[in-house]
Amino acid sequence: MEPVATSLWDAYSSLLSNQAMILAMNSSFVDPLLQFETQLTMIESSFKKTFSIPSFDKVREICSRNNDKDLENLHQNILNVYEDTLLILVSKDLYKLQILKEMAVWMSEDTFYLQERALVIIARVLSFASRRAKGFTRVDTPCLGALAAELSLLCSHTDPSITQQASFGMYHLLCIAKCQHVEFIKNKTAKYDESGDSYLLHSFCKIEFLPNLLKQDKVNIAQSVGQIFLPFLLTDFVWSLLMKLSAPDSAIALEAAILLKLTLEYHAHKVTMVSKIVDAIYKQLCQNSSHIMKHAMLHVITLLTHASPKKVIFQLMDYPVPADDTLIMMWHAAGSEAKVAPQVLKTILLILKGKPGEMEECVMEKRRFSIDTTNMMPVAASQALCTLLPLASYKKAVAEFFPQLLMALMLQLFYSSRMSVVADNGLFYARDAMRVLLNCSGLQEVDVALKKKNCWNQFSHEIFYHHGVYLVAKTLGDYNFPQFPETLHYLYKLSVEGPKRSEDSIITVIFLTELLNNFFRDPFPEEFLVLFRNWVNDSNPAVSKLSLQKIASMAPVVNQIENVSSLLLSILDSLFSKDKTVIIRALLTLRRLLGNLDRVTYSSLCIRIASSYCPLMDHGNAGIRSMAIRHFGELLKEMSHYTWMLNHVVLGGLVPLILFLEDTEIRVVKACKYTLAICASELKWPTSCLFDDQNYSFELVVLNICNNLLISHMSCVTEMIADTLGFLSSSRAYLRRASVILIGYLTALGGHLLLKDEIDVMLEAIERVVRDTDPVIKELAEITQTLFKKVAQNLTPSNMKQSFQKLFRFIYIKKVKRLYNYNWSSNLTDSPTGTKEIKNDKEGFVYENYEDFLQECDIYRCLGAQLGRGSTRRCPPEG
């Protein structure tokens, strides 16, 4: 009796001491977290002393032998003091129900403790807390999930007394959770009502959870917990049970597995922190769990995939590649059922939109657990497809998502070919997944044919990738793959919506073009032709060139294309691309189409097309310059019957055509001669012989054109002077040199058409050229400057007098002698014009032929009519 009494008195005194300190601290202003931690330490000490004392039956037996009831009362007082301490703490703060969860843990760690008596106290405290919760405006009990997991396992205990108390405790715990649930619904409903949102949470579902129904009834427990617990509490419940799967006691682990399965079957959709749960399962499986527990954990993966496929799959793809055996087992578990296969594939397709090797913006995202910031999830997703696609449960889903999988893997093949990590480690899972996809879709012959063409090996080299895409598309077409309609529909949708990356567009264009080539004859249906028209001006130059190349191939059937005008206008827009290769391809495509275009349509667009060539005549790339100039000439030749429409465009393009005769590139010079000869022919100018290489002289050409221009299109002189001024500041010396000569002759012949303010601007511009570092340009500029000053002296500031002077000078047109002796032939008899050098620049005009004379007579006749004293008849030849 003495040892028992001593232990009881020791426990009682220690309990009273701890209680005083606990309650004193509860009324202090200590930091709440520090307060709770200190109280919990003292409660744990009191717990070990309280429930290590001899059982009540043993004490009663001793007391009955000694006829002494004091020890019985002392035993009861010890339990009462411990219980009172908990009741006082909980009465002021329901959050401290957390202590009960810790008690359940301490109790399960050592069966030496009086489990039944401890559960009695837990049940009583929970009963008290459930009554208090009804009067609280806010119920804050985050520990209920973990405590429910402990109690639910004890509800199936072999000891009926423990089961009974655990059931009562579970009942009261659910009552508290029900108050918390109702309060949550009220708050949320009020919040949404005030905001005007029609969305309302579902009301609490009434169920029966009497203590007797909870005892040893796992289904009732799982359903009650799932329906009453809020998501974060249910997640704690599931997490605690999951941790029990690794418990050394196999009986507890088995009970936890059964409860976990039942809960997730009905309420997995409410579970949060799915990624954390999946990661915990992966770690436990890597620790060589028993066969039964391994099966239970994999079944948890299956159930979670039903409810949250995206969260599970994203987590499974976030482990290092290549995947180990454990991860592959988890993939099988996630994809074991056909009804979730579509959702799994959708999630994998979402991952495949990513680009492997890209760096994460944030080192540790909330959903990610890997420490590697490089995104390798697409590579893992490709490997997962190698595992999932052959499964029988995925047969229907693979057929449904064939186009999406095909294009996603095509892009991943491209990304993988550019990654040294993939190449060095042989991680071409995208290629393997592509072959698996073909074989699972009944396209084994396509796979064999591509293997014979060495296509699969080409994909590992970035330089051959585009050809590989072409081979896949062509081979699919050659074998008339049955998935063509849905694939074409998906490609059209993808093209309209637009891919996320510009390089993705290249793959789409190549693939779509080849499929259309196999199944349609040119021209393509209008819906697809619209896509190519839009791609012409894509931000990616490669896409633009591919679309232009395809459009060029339709030149023989260009007149069968609906809305061909809009197609040609889109090509014209691409002439202003920043990429020179796009411009060259656009010029070639346009020329091929125009060569076959109906003349009625051609004539309606010829002005717009010709105007688009003009800016390119001054392009920085010699190839573009020469091509634009030559194509401009071709257009004039083809539209010779519509010269009256194009005259203003021709005259507007004369300046660059003349200046680039001095280009350092021979091809540009030849193009200028070719086009200028056509322009002269259309304008009825006798200058074509000046472009022969044998008699060619730049200054003679300029002089001859200016003379003809003054006779036939005098009003354009000032505009040409303005255009030429822009070339005086060019960075290319030959342009500055040529523009000085051209503006000199334009001024010498048409100076009377200029105003004094215009001459002042020209003088300012030529002043800068006079200071040029090139001695030849400097010398030419000085001559031109002198000419400008001479013209300026002959002009009067009076506008009226100036106007009269202009009108008067129509009557007398002078022939200007050479000004610069630039590249002038020493043999005057070889001059292409057949004229003699004029000694006096005031001599009469010397006509080259009879037609020029008659043309000038018309000028005189019109001028006379304007003055009111001229004859309207043509001047006779002898006049």
Beta strands, then each sheet from edge to edge (+ up, - down):
end
